[in-house]
Amino acid sequence: MTLLIDRTDHGVLRLTLNRPQAANALSRALQDALVTALADAARDSTTRAVMLAGAGGRVFSAGADLREDLGLPVPEAKKLRRALLLRSILAVLDCPKPVVAVVRGKCVGGGAMLALMADEVILESGASIAMPEIALAMPSPLGVTIIQSRGGRQAAHRLMQANQPMDAATALSAGLADAVHADAALDEAAQGRAAALGAMDPTAYATNKSWLNGPLRARIIAAAQAAEAAHATGPHDAH
């Protein structure tokens, strides 16, 4: 199974990206399963909160699975990958239940975008965040938008323009993470935060979350459209 689904205490649903042999890269099947699980969680009154994690401990997610054969010509395959990632990002952002990302190891590209859509991001002390798209000549207004929404312009410049990864402590100080814990304490801390958020009134939480994320959602859609325009006209199409 590309996505593991487990129920923990206090109505917390744990969703684990389960492709450790492929650095938990976001394949089409994995993203389909994730979007479905989040939609199910939204409808399920017994689910109070969601935890999002990666299997294996070394990589939360390396981002889109660039090696996956989607059965399409290269330009169309790239476009589909961008569409799948956008859908996954919005599924996390739009989930009315609290979502807590639990990040161990490297969190890269689209994987980082996915994690940063959670309501709270909790990093293991050895975790790191990297956005290497510019080194691949890939413009990413979407990545800029997501990083800037949490960490501001300086964090977006460092990650997106200078291609400088951030360790957990730096990510915390930049506002990209809500907490950092040693590996042994990470799961308990994340479970505690998910349970605490899940104990809030669900209607009030969902209403506030929709209002809080509305402007960001609009910027994400605009960024995705800008990315499509850039990919349609830029020299990076050769990559």
Secondary structure, DSSP 8 states (H G I E B T S, - for coil): --EEEEE-GGGEEEEEE--GGGTT-B-HHHHHHHHHHHHHHHH-TT--EEEEEETTSSEEE--B-TT---SS-HHHHHHHHHHHHHHHHHHHHH-SS-EEEEE-SEEETHHHHHHHTSSEEEEETT-EEE-GGGGGT---HHHHHHHHHHHHHHHHIIIIIS---EEHHHHHHTTS-SEEE-HHHHHHHHHHHHHHHHTS-HHHHHHHHHHHHHHHHHHHHHHHHHHHHHHHHSGGGG-
